[in-house]
């Protein structure tokens, strides 16, 4: 198998910390190899560190998109509210 794109939907959901770390490392290694991936995740630090582009959606609508730096420093109030909960 040699896919062009890998899709992950909450790949660390319901995993213990050891397995979560292993899965995140595999994805990080794939990113280092420049594998194209679409990842749905609530692992915000991981998303910020491994992504080229982040899309934040709510209710099926894109609220914010851009580089990790752009998204995490966004002036969008919904984005600030979401990240505020993340940083608490």
C-alpha positions in Angstrom: 0.0 0.0 0.0 1.2 3.4 -0.9 -1.7 5.9 -0.3 -1.5 9.5 -1.5 -3.5 10.7 1.5 -4.2 9.3 5.0 -7.3 10.2 6.9 -7.5 10.0 10.7 -10.7 10.6 12.7 -9.7 11.1 16.4 -6.9 8.6 16.2 -6.1 8.9 19.9 -9.7 8.7 21.2 -10.2 6.4 24.1 -6.5 5.3 24.2 -4.3 5.1 27.3 -1.4 7.5 27.5 1.2 5.0 26.2 -0.8 4.1 23.1 -1.7 7.8 22.6 2.0 8.6 22.5 2.8 5.8 20.1 0.1 6.8 17.7 1.1 10.5 17.8 4.7 9.5 17.1 3.7 7.4 14.1 1.8 10.4 12.7 4.7 12.7 13.5 7.0 10.4 11.6 4.7 10.4 8.6 4.5 14.2 8.7 8.3 14.3 8.7 8.2 12.1 5.5 5.8 14.7 4.0 2.9 12.3 3.9 -0.3 14.2 3.2 -2.8 13.7 6.0 -6.2 14.9 7.2 -6.5 14.6 10.9 -9.6 15.3 13.0 -8.3 15.8 16.6 -8.7 17.5 19.9 -5.0 17.1 20.6 -4.3 20.8 20.1 -0.6 20.9 21.0 0.0 18.0 18.6 -2.0 19.8 15.8 -0.1 23.0 16.3 3.3 21.2 16.2 2.8 18.8 13.3 0.4 20.7 10.9 1.0 22.9 7.9 -2.6 24.0 7.9 -5.3 23.9 10.6 -9.0 24.2 10.0 -11.2 24.9 13.0 -14.8 23.9 12.3 -18.0 24.3 14.3 -21.4 23.0 13.2 -20.0 22.0 9.8 -18.8 25.5 9.1 -15.2 26.6 8.8 -14.6 29.2 11.6 -10.9 29.7 11.1 -8.2 28.3 8.9 -4.5 29.0 8.2 -1.1 28.1 9.5 -0.8 27.0 13.1 0.6 30.4 13.9 -2.4 32.2 12.3 -5.0 30.0 13.9 -3.5 30.0 17.4 -3.2 33.8 17.3 -6.5 34.5 15.6 -8.6 37.5 16.6 -11.8 35.4 15.9 -13.7 35.4 19.2 -14.9 31.8 18.7 -11.4 30.7 18.2 -10.2 32.6 21.3 -13.0 31.1 23.4 -12.1 27.5 22.2 -8.4 28.0 22.8 -9.1 29.7 26.1 -10.6 26.4 27.4 -7.7 24.6 25.9 -5.2 26.7 27.9 -7.1 26.5 31.2 
